[in-house]
Amino acid sequence: SKYPDALRFKGGIVKEIFPVVLFMTLFATMVVCVSLYTEKDMSLNAIAITVLSTVVSLLISLRTNSAYDRFWEARKLWSQLTFNIRNLSRNIWVLVSETKTSEDGCYHLERQLKRATAGMLVAFCYAVKDHLAEAPLSNDKICLFMQHIPGFIDQINRRGAKRAAPSFFSRLGASVKMAGRAHWLHRGQSSTQTIRRKYRFPKPNVPNTIALHFSAYISRLLKKGYIEGPMATNLHNGLNAIVDAFTSLERIQRTPIPLAYSVHLHQSTWIFLLMLPFQLVAPLKWVAVPIVALAAFVLFGTLAIGEQIENPFNGDENDLPLEFFCEVMEHEINGITS
């Protein structure tokens, strides 16, 4: 940016904290007016400032540090996810053997299967992003890379998605054993959905469903002799690694900082700021008003930053750019399979 950080508003938290800063400014103005223009003395001993400021600063510091630790851990876990997806896509494209003959389109079919399977990893990225943000699925992207799985698009369409164009594999249907395997998986998933509706379980875990289809693909490769046992183990280990990273990201998203700590911290901050004008009015008079406003800006701003980054998956200005990360992964895998 051409402006220094101190003069920038985009990406900051001024809009979020402006109402409370304005309230504290008006409150401090009222205290000063009553103290200076009436016979009522509203000043307090300033010694309390030292005690309260130390406690509040320590609490806010711990809160911000814990929030940043969650933010940074989420970034490291997404890097781990990216690392393992890159390895999986490369191994599938290079190490999975292909029949040398082109009779009956066998070579073309195997190449398309590999390309479609690498696309599953892109769909996994987008599904993880939407799952963590608790947002509607990136239907166009997920349908594009999962359209070769019979029944998967219909499941997405039931959530209001736009149907993607049928692919080469969709038209093959159950005549291809891989598609038949996917039909079997879909029937099992439909049974699970019936149980979920009966007992009101959470919504389907789309990343986990994609991982299930990917695991079925690895098993089929092993049975057909396209890969050996050690290679299948390597692919399964890579799949387990991306599921582990996804589960750890889910842990961050579903485990907020304890409510009691957050409530107590906000209450302590409000008490400190509400007492501040009474302690500054005697020595500073009208200067107490901008000082209280500045203190409110700093303290509430730090609290707001901590609240934003403790869950870095919501797409806020200061959250992780997960959409960009997914687009980068899509570009890389398209480059591998082109």
VENNORVEN-V330436 format. One record per run of one state. SS is the DSSP state (H for helix, E for strand, L for the rest). FROM is the first residue (numbers start at 1). LEN is the number of residues. Records with the same first field share a line. If there is no record, write none. Layout:
BEGIN
SS = FROM-LEN / FROM-LEN
END
This chain:
BEGIN
L = 1-4 / 8-6 / 38-9 / 96-7 / 134-5 / 147-5 / 158-10 / 176-1 / 200-6 / 225-4 / 255-4 / 285-2 / 310-12 / 338-1
H = 5-3 / 14-24 / 47-49 / 103-31 / 139-8 / 152-6 / 168-8 / 177-23 / 206-19 / 229-26 / 259-26 / 287-23 / 322-16
END
